[in-house]
């Protein structure tokens, strides 16, 4: 068990809690975790190192509640968990492997059309000094690809799709579309029509997510 600080700044004031790092990360990723196993101390601080506790009035104003568990959940989910170096290094290595795997599956040699090995991609990333950010791969693919192109001839085969989402499902489906969306149009009946471009290797995964959200009611057409 390693206790670390989780914190957030609201209206110029710091709010800090001390948490078990593993349980807090589980909660931040969406798991249902008992707060008794998350909090190291049942207190919210303005400065945990000095032991300065946040007042009930400040908590109500900032979080809408002075219940420690409710406030702590907001701090963990919306704020920052201060990770020890070993965790940061572990997360970075995991993200690096995910990026390498993504390009190995979806990219090809732009000159020969052949697949590119994981070793070659990793070597190119190191030579290019690629900075992998703590966010989904889909949101940084173009940036990483641009860096890799400076080292090796690489391209990703993409598919262009026209997607129509029924009005009843646009709220949840929009999050699935936004990383790939080229343009959008809201139709008179409330349906959402989008043109998206995504790596060919992610096409089936995309269909699965979309069908799960829309219960199979989305209309998808590939644009040649």
C-alpha positions, 0 to 999 in steps of 0.5 A: 500500500502506497499513500500519495496525494490527490489534488485539485484547484478550484477558485484559487484554492487547493484541495488535497486528500491522501489516498492509496495509489492503486485504489485511487487509480482504479476509481479514476479509471471507472471501477467501483471502489469502496472509499474506505479502501481509498482514503488514507485519512478521512479528511480534505486538506487545503495543504496536507503537508501542513495539516491544514484542513478545508472548511465545510463552507469551502467544500460545499461551495467548491464541490456542492457537498462537505461529505468527505467521500463525495468530495474525494471521489470528485478530486480523484476523478477530476483532479490529479493523482501525484504518482511516484516515479515507479508508477510514472515509469510503469505507465509510460512503458505501458503506453509505449508498448500500446503505441508500438502495437498500434502502429505494428497492426495498422501501419505499413512501409509507404514504399514497399507496402510491407508490414513494419516490425515492432522492433523497427517502429520502436527504433524509429520512435527512439531516434525521433524522440517521440513524446508519448502523452497520457491520453488515448492513442487515437488522440495522438496518432497523427502527431506520432505518425508525423514524427515517425515519417522523419525516420522511416517511410510509414503510412497508415491505411485508413477507411472513410465512413459515413455514419448516421446516429439516431437522435436517441443515441447521439449523446453517448455515440458522439464520444466514440466519433469525435477522435475520427470525425472529419465533419458533422451535420445535425439532421432535421429529425435530430439524427447526427450524420458524420464523415469519419476517417479511422485506421483500417485496423480499428474498423471492427473495434469501432463497429463493435463500440458503435453497435453496443451504444446504438443497439445496432441502429446506427447506419454505416456506409464506407466511402470509397 
